Amino acid sequence: MKKKEATPIINTACVLLFVAFVFLYLFCFQDDLLIYAQHILSGGTTVYNPLVGAILITFILGLVSMLSARVFTNNLFFIPAIYHLPSMLILASLTDVEIVENMEESVFGNTWIVSIVIFVVLLLANRMMKGFPMNSPLNMTGLLRELTINLAVFLAMVAYVLIMANTSEKDHLELRDEVLLQGRYFDDATQVGIKQEFSSEHMTTLRAYALGRTGGIGEHFFESEVVGKSEALLPTKDNPMLVMPSMPIYSFVGGVPAPGMDAKECLRLLNKRGQLRTKARDYLYLSCLLDKNLDGFAGYLAEDSTTMANLPKHYREALTLYNHLRTAPKIDYSTPELDADYADFEALRKNNKNKVLCENTVRDAYGKTYWYYYFFK
């Protein structure tokens, strides 16, 4: 191999790895975060398209790599992976996006400072390598050695991008949920965070809305982790939306809460004034269940003259619990199957004296029931 000439096989492999990584990283992993960044930077006036954005950014970073190759080919020709380092530094800085409290703050972190320092060090290293003899024999051993070195360099750059960029599971899942809801993919939105067993107060807001639109609150809401009480049902100043407007949720329930009014009071007043939307009736029941107010829940059911035989799963569980805890319940409800399950639940809860072991045992058997939420959350 002549001096100042990288092995074409190694160079081609590095280019293909670079293009594949950048595109997939942007399109499959950081797409929601970039949607958020553009939303903040544009004041909500423009929308980031994940496919177009991934293609455009990959193309631009590819041009940067081509320019870098012309700079570093004289002295660092034997590590063609390093040609892509400036592009990777830009990529890390571009995806170091922070969730901000207001749209006037910068969404980008301080990764760009670290990237500039690394770039300066790279320039100095390139300068110091000038004149060094770097002839290598063109044989299988030399090719494998070059491949190993370049692969190690490329993996180090990938690690830098992943370490410096925002990889917060919380941020990604909340943004993914909002993007799906904004696109009216309600069924898909109900599944966000399920596999990761993740939740937050904001996810409770989004999950309630997604299940409300699909009619699944009473059947599925407590099947996943729940964080927050009834105040988490509607967006607030302390629990704001990130990219999706709050108005679709307010429109779904039938009104906007007054400043300082919590979700439970808002839903109560909407119901009292007859403004609560029919499809949002589950929000009223759910506000009681989240606050473990079984009397209020039973009261609303009695007020609605609901047919007990058609109740969703969580409502039947709540009524079973209510009838076991109250000597004079407003609604008499009993089914042999649920009574037997509740007796088993109580046996598991009371017979194990170790608190941690008890909770784990009950969760394995009844973790997707309202009973588990009521006693352990």
Secondary structure as GFF3:
##gff-version 3
##sequence-region A 1 377
A	DSSP	alpha_helix	8	24	.	.	.	ID=ss1
A	DSSP	pi_helix	25	29	.	.	.	ID=ss2
A	DSSP	alpha_helix	31	41	.	.	.	ID=ss3
A	DSSP	alpha_helix	50	72	.	.	.	ID=ss4
A	DSSP	three_ten_helix	80	84	.	.	.	ID=ss5
A	DSSP	alpha_helix	85	94	.	.	.	ID=ss6
A	DSSP	alpha_helix	111	128	.	.	.	ID=ss7
A	DSSP	alpha_helix	140	164	.	.	.	ID=ss8
A	DSSP	alpha_helix	169	182	.	.	.	ID=ss9
A	DSSP	alpha_helix	186	189	.	.	.	ID=ss10
A	DSSP	alpha_helix	201	214	.	.	.	ID=ss11
A	DSSP	alpha_helix	217	220	.	.	.	ID=ss12
A	DSSP	three_ten_helix	221	223	.	.	.	ID=ss13
A	DSSP	three_ten_helix	230	233	.	.	.	ID=ss14
A	DSSP	alpha_helix	247	253	.	.	.	ID=ss15
A	DSSP	alpha_helix	263	272	.	.	.	ID=ss16
A	DSSP	three_ten_helix	278	280	.	.	.	ID=ss17
A	DSSP	alpha_helix	281	290	.	.	.	ID=ss18
A	DSSP	alpha_helix	294	304	.	.	.	ID=ss19
A	DSSP	three_ten_helix	308	310	.	.	.	ID=ss20
A	DSSP	alpha_helix	313	325	.	.	.	ID=ss21
A	DSSP	alpha_helix	336	351	.	.	.	ID=ss22
A	DSSP	alpha_helix	355	366	.	.	.	ID=ss23
A	DSSP	alpha_helix	370	376	.	.	.	ID=ss24
###
